[in-house]
Amino acid sequence: MSSIQKTEREWRDLLAAKNAEPMAFAVTRQAATERPFTGKYEGHWAKGIYRCICCDAELFSSDTKFDAGCGWPSFFQASTSGAIEERVDLSHGMRRVETVCAQCGAHLGHVFEDGPAPTGLRYCMNSASLDFEPS
């Protein structure tokens, strides 16, 4: 279980205070998915750190971002071991691996085993779950 616990109202207020995308609550707290090719970080290539929109935990470095052509920002590894928790997701009639922020439990997206070297992983993230800190 994540270390940060808040009520639905507290999460909504926090995201509003951060001027998060309109879908941020549905994505991070209700495991919704933004439409492909619509997120602000899908075609974003600046150098910096991608953080959890809910708790500011460091999740990914721009150095691990790649163009997977899938319509969502994709990374081949997390910034640090333990930053992301994986859970089996059996929704929508398929078996996938959901990724959540280990610190606050925010839904981020899914991880697939079709990414580039060196990890072979593709962390397929929703832009609405991320915040970017330029370096």
FIPABA-643021 format. One record per residue (C-alpha): x, y, z; residue number from 1. Coordinates in Angstrom, 3 decimals. Each point is the difference from the previous one (the first is absolute). Layout:
{u=X; v=Y; w=Z; k=NUM}
...
This chain:
{u=0.000; v=0.000; w=0.000; k=1}
{u=1.247; v=3.474; w=-0.847; k=2}
{u=1.203; v=2.289; w=2.749; k=3}
{u=-2.120; v=3.012; w=-1.035; k=4}
{u=-3.727; v=-0.308; w=0.679; k=5}
{u=-2.555; v=2.709; w=-0.846; k=6}
{u=-3.733; v=0.217; w=-0.496; k=7}
{u=-1.463; v=0.429; w=-3.484; k=8}
{u=-0.682; v=3.684; w=0.786; k=9}
{u=3.600; v=0.524; w=1.178; k=10}
{u=1.372; v=-1.527; w=-3.226; k=11}
{u=-2.359; v=2.124; w=-2.132; k=12}
{u=0.986; v=3.171; w=1.891; k=13}
{u=3.721; v=-0.790; w=-0.258; k=14}
{u=-0.206; v=-0.629; w=-3.759; k=15}
{u=-2.046; v=3.175; w=-0.515; k=16}
{u=2.571; v=2.023; w=1.977; k=17}
{u=2.723; v=-1.359; w=-2.318; k=18}
{u=-2.014; v=0.907; w=-3.112; k=19}
{u=0.186; v=-3.641; w=-1.049; k=20}
{u=-1.609; v=-1.134; w=-3.238; k=21}
{u=-3.787; v=-0.507; w=0.208; k=22}
{u=0.456; v=-3.802; w=-0.250; k=23}
{u=2.587; v=-0.175; w=2.788; k=24}
{u=-2.409; v=-1.127; w=2.727; k=25}
{u=-1.717; v=-2.624; w=-2.183; k=26}
{u=3.383; v=-1.354; w=-1.152; k=27}
{u=1.897; v=0.018; w=3.293; k=28}
{u=-2.739; v=-0.908; w=2.479; k=29}
{u=-2.454; v=-1.997; w=-2.178; k=30}
{u=2.429; v=-1.681; w=-2.460; k=31}
{u=-1.457; v=1.676; w=-3.097; k=32}
{u=2.071; v=0.276; w=-3.181; k=33}
{u=0.401; v=3.095; w=-2.120; k=34}
{u=-0.552; v=-0.392; w=-3.737; k=35}
{u=3.173; v=-0.775; w=-1.981; k=36}
{u=1.915; v=2.928; w=-1.494; k=37}
{u=-1.858; v=2.536; w=2.195; k=38}
{u=2.275; v=0.304; w=3.056; k=39}
{u=2.300; v=2.990; w=0.397; k=40}
{u=3.111; v=-2.160; w=0.545; k=41}
{u=-0.481; v=-2.439; w=-2.892; k=42}
{u=2.085; v=2.115; w=-2.397; k=43}
{u=1.987; v=1.812; w=2.712; k=44}
{u=3.791; v=-0.408; w=-0.271; k=45}
{u=1.477; v=2.575; w=2.417; k=46}
{u=2.646; v=-1.149; w=2.494; k=47}
{u=-1.118; v=-0.426; w=3.586; k=48}
{u=-1.869; v=-2.138; w=2.506; k=49}
{u=-3.557; v=-1.313; w=-0.215; k=50}
{u=-1.698; v=-0.028; w=3.402; k=51}
{u=-3.294; v=-1.319; w=1.353; k=52}
{u=-2.642; v=2.731; w=-0.388; k=53}
{u=-1.526; v=-1.027; w=3.345; k=54}
{u=3.022; v=-0.142; w=2.335; k=55}
{u=3.039; v=1.290; w=-1.956; k=56}
{u=1.879; v=-3.317; w=0.305; k=57}
{u=2.714; v=-0.335; w=-2.647; k=58}
{u=-1.105; v=-2.658; w=-2.499; k=59}
{u=1.950; v=0.319; w=-3.267; k=60}
{u=2.917; v=1.849; w=-1.543; k=61}
{u=-0.303; v=1.444; w=-3.507; k=62}
{u=3.142; v=-2.046; w=-0.764; k=63}
{u=-2.147; v=-3.158; w=0.040; k=64}
{u=-2.881; v=1.392; w=-2.120; k=65}
{u=-0.428; v=-1.361; w=-3.519; k=66}
{u=-2.504; v=0.236; w=-2.850; k=67}
{u=-1.936; v=-3.262; w=0.102; k=68}
{u=-2.548; v=1.245; w=-2.532; k=69}
{u=-2.809; v=-1.146; w=2.319; k=70}
{u=-1.435; v=3.454; w=0.773; k=71}
{u=1.114; v=0.251; w=3.624; k=72}
{u=3.309; v=1.115; w=1.537; k=73}
{u=2.206; v=-3.078; w=0.285; k=74}
{u=3.093; v=-0.715; w=2.086; k=75}
{u=2.266; v=-3.054; w=0.208; k=76}
{u=0.655; v=0.245; w=3.745; k=77}
{u=-1.043; v=1.818; w=3.153; k=78}
{u=2.288; v=2.614; w=1.579; k=79}
{u=0.623; v=-2.077; w=3.090; k=80}
{u=-0.673; v=-3.527; w=1.126; k=81}
{u=-3.199; v=-0.016; w=2.035; k=82}
{u=-1.456; v=3.215; w=-1.487; k=83}
{u=-2.690; v=-1.960; w=-1.826; k=84}
{u=-2.141; v=-2.848; w=1.281; k=85}
{u=-1.365; v=-2.596; w=-2.417; k=86}
{u=-3.392; v=-1.698; w=0.319; k=87}
{u=-1.760; v=-2.598; w=-2.117; k=88}
{u=-2.860; v=1.609; w=-1.946; k=89}
{u=-2.668; v=-2.350; w=-1.369; k=90}
{u=-2.365; v=2.751; w=-1.225; k=91}
{u=-1.280; v=0.306; w=-3.569; k=92}
{u=0.268; v=-3.756; w=-0.600; k=93}
{u=3.799; v=-0.076; w=-0.028; k=94}
{u=2.927; v=-0.560; w=2.345; k=95}
{u=2.238; v=3.030; w=0.372; k=96}
{u=2.372; v=1.402; w=2.598; k=97}
{u=-1.250; v=3.263; w=1.487; k=98}
{u=2.541; v=2.506; w=1.296; k=99}
{u=-0.712; v=2.217; w=3.002; k=100}
{u=2.057; v=2.518; w=1.943; k=101}
{u=1.515; v=-1.900; w=2.925; k=102}
{u=-0.281; v=3.086; w=2.211; k=103}
{u=-3.678; v=0.953; w=-0.492; k=104}
{u=-1.596; v=-2.787; w=-2.046; k=105}
{u=-0.843; v=2.219; w=-2.988; k=106}
{u=-0.789; v=-1.996; w=-3.151; k=107}
{u=2.652; v=0.840; w=-2.596; k=108}
{u=-0.593; v=-2.432; w=-2.849; k=109}
{u=1.297; v=-3.468; w=-0.894; k=110}
{u=3.335; v=-1.673; w=-0.666; k=111}
{u=0.576; v=-2.325; w=-2.947; k=112}
{u=2.904; v=-2.240; w=-0.983; k=113}
{u=0.441; v=1.454; w=-3.499; k=114}
{u=2.352; v=2.903; w=0.728; k=115}
{u=3.559; v=0.720; w=-1.109; k=116}
{u=3.305; v=-1.118; w=1.495; k=117}
{u=1.313; v=-0.009; w=2.614; k=118}
{u=-3.163; v=-0.989; w=1.917; k=119}
{u=-2.390; v=-1.196; w=-2.717; k=120}
{u=-2.766; v=1.816; w=1.888; k=121}
{u=-2.474; v=2.669; w=-1.140; k=122}
{u=-1.508; v=1.997; w=2.842; k=123}
{u=-3.015; v=1.397; w=-1.844; k=124}
{u=-1.145; v=2.959; w=2.131; k=125}
{u=-2.922; v=2.403; w=-0.018; k=126}
{u=1.165; v=3.623; w=-0.324; k=127}
{u=-2.745; v=0.980; w=2.461; k=128}
{u=1.780; v=-1.993; w=2.731; k=129}
{u=3.303; v=1.826; w=-0.507; k=130}
{u=1.543; v=3.363; w=0.739; k=131}
{u=3.241; v=1.115; w=-1.654; k=132}
{u=2.949; v=1.741; w=1.620; k=133}
{u=2.472; v=1.325; w=-2.584; k=134}
{u=3.704; v=-0.429; w=0.707; k=135}
